[in-house]
């Protein structure tokens, strides 16, 4: 009796992301992921069980990527760097490491109330890292929200700005928020 080869879970998640980027979240089904990954539907089912579990696995991978970026930035940051600035730099690092990953996540989030709720929780947690000084707090909240909006706009290809222009805009954002 032949042994079945074990499927690479990350490769399956990559296939799901490709499907979302190319066809939208409505096309995300176990059968479509199987077709995109060139594996059997049973292989997808044995790894994820349901579409909801597949989406949760995508989000967990995304959150893990972001958390790894937080650790990387934290290890490199000076002790005086705020937790919020570490979060902002980590978001940029995670996005720059895999922009296609972010694009798929942005598409998924925009098309699901449940995922938007998870995003609201993430923003609430991120904004809770802001100091309570009213003037500083408003500036920091604005910086976080603008940073995340810029990443989403870039990930979804909503402008025709060059990579150099994006780099300059992020530098401008940092400079203006320091004042």
C-alpha positions in Angstrom: 0.0 0.0 0.0 1.5 3.4 -1.1 2.0 6.0 1.6 0.5 9.4 0.9 2.9 12.3 0.9 2.3 14.9 3.6 1.1 18.2 2.2 3.0 21.3 3.0 0.6 23.4 5.1 2.3 26.7 4.2 2.1 25.8 0.5 -1.6 25.3 0.9 -2.0 28.6 2.7 0.0 30.2 -0.2 -2.4 28.7 -2.7 -5.4 30.1 -0.6 -3.8 33.5 -0.7 -3.2 33.4 -4.5 -6.9 32.4 -4.9 -8.0 35.4 -2.7 -5.7 37.9 -4.5 -6.7 36.7 -8.0 -10.4 35.9 -7.6 -11.6 37.5 -4.2 -12.6 36.0 -0.9 -15.9 34.7 -2.3 -13.8 32.2 -4.4 -12.1 30.8 -1.3 -13.4 27.2 -0.9 -11.6 24.0 -0.1 -12.2 22.7 -3.6 -10.8 25.9 -5.2 -7.7 25.8 -2.9 -7.2 22.2 -3.8 -7.4 23.1 -7.5 -5.0 26.0 -7.1 -2.5 23.9 -5.1 -2.9 21.0 -7.5 -3.9 18.6 -4.7 -7.0 16.7 -3.8 -9.9 18.3 -2.0 -9.4 15.6 0.7 -5.9 16.8 1.3 -7.2 20.3 2.0 -9.9 18.9 4.2 -7.5 16.8 6.2 -5.4 19.9 6.8 -8.1 22.4 7.6 -11.5 20.7 7.8 -13.6 23.7 6.9 -13.3 27.0 5.1 -13.5 28.8 8.4 -10.6 26.8 9.8 -8.6 27.7 6.6 -9.3 31.4 7.0 -8.3 31.1 10.7 -5.1 29.4 9.7 -4.4 32.3 7.2 -5.0 34.9 10.0 -2.9 33.0 12.5 0.0 32.9 10.0 -0.4 36.6 9.3 -0.5 37.4 13.1 2.6 35.2 13.6 4.4 37.0 10.8 3.6 40.3 12.5 4.6 39.0 15.9 7.9 37.8 14.5 8.4 41.3 13.1 7.7 42.8 16.5 10.3 40.6 18.1 12.9 41.5 15.4 12.2 45.2 15.7 12.2 45.0 19.5 15.6 43.3 19.5 17.1 46.1 17.3 15.4 49.1 18.9 16.9 51.4 21.4 15.4 51.2 24.9 13.7 54.6 24.5 11.6 53.5 21.5 7.9 53.3 22.4 5.9 50.1 22.1 3.7 51.9 19.5 6.7 52.8 17.3 7.9 49.2 17.5 4.4 48.1 16.4 4.4 50.6 13.5 7.9 49.5 12.3 6.9 45.9 12.7 3.9 46.4 10.5 6.1 47.9 7.8 8.7 45.1 8.1 6.0 42.4 7.9 4.4 44.1 4.9 7.8 44.6 3.1 8.7 41.0 3.6 5.6 39.7 2.0 3.3 42.3 0.4 1.2 39.6 -1.4 0.4 38.1 2.0 -0.9 41.5 3.2 -2.9 42.0 0.0 -4.8 38.7 0.5 -5.4 39.6 4.2 -6.8 43.0 3.3 -9.1 41.5 0.7 -10.3 38.9 3.2 -10.8 41.5 6.0 -12.9 43.8 3.8 -15.3 41.1 2.9 -16.1 39.6 6.3 -17.8 41.1 9.4 -16.1 38.6 11.6 -12.6 39.4 10.2 -13.3 43.2 10.5 -14.2 42.5 14.1 -10.8 40.8 14.6 -9.1 43.8 13.0 -11.0 46.2 15.3 -9.7 44.1 18.2 -6.1 44.4 16.9 -6.5 48.2 16.5 -8.0 48.5 20.0 -5.0 46.5 21.4 -2.5 48.6 19.4 -4.1 51.9 20.3 -4.1 50.8 24.0 -0.3 51.1 23.8 -0.6 54.8 23.3 0.3 57.0 26.3 -2.5 58.8 28.1 -1.1 62.4 27.5 -3.9 63.9 25.3 -1.7 65.7 22.9 0.8 62.9 22.5 -2.0 60.4 22.4 -3.7 62.0 19.5 -0.5 62.3 17.5 0.4 58.6 18.2 -3.1 57.4 17.3 -2.9 59.4 14.1 0.5 58.0 13.3 -0.6 54.4 13.8 -3.8 54.8 11.8 -2.1 56.6 8.9 0.7 54.0 8.8 -1.8 51.1 8.6 -4.0 53.0 6.1 -0.9 53.6 3.9 0.0 49.9 4.1 -3.5 48.9 3.1 -3.6 51.3 0.2 -0.2 50.1 -1.0 -1.1 46.4 -0.5 -4.3 46.8 -2.5 -2.6 48.7 -5.4 -4.9 51.7 -5.0 -2.4 54.2 -6.2 0.3 54.3 -8.9 3.0 55.6 -6.6 6.5 54.2 -7.1 8.3 52.3 -4.4 10.6 55.2 -3.9 7.6 57.6 -3.5 6.1 55.2 -0.9 9.4 55.2 1.0 9.6 59.0 1.0 6.0 59.2 2.2 6.6 56.9 5.1 9.7 58.9 6.0 7.6 62.1 5.8 5.0 60.5 8.0 7.6 59.7 10.6 9.2 63.1 10.5 5.9 65.0 10.8 4.7 62.8 13.7 8.0 63.5 15.6 7.2 67.2 15.8 
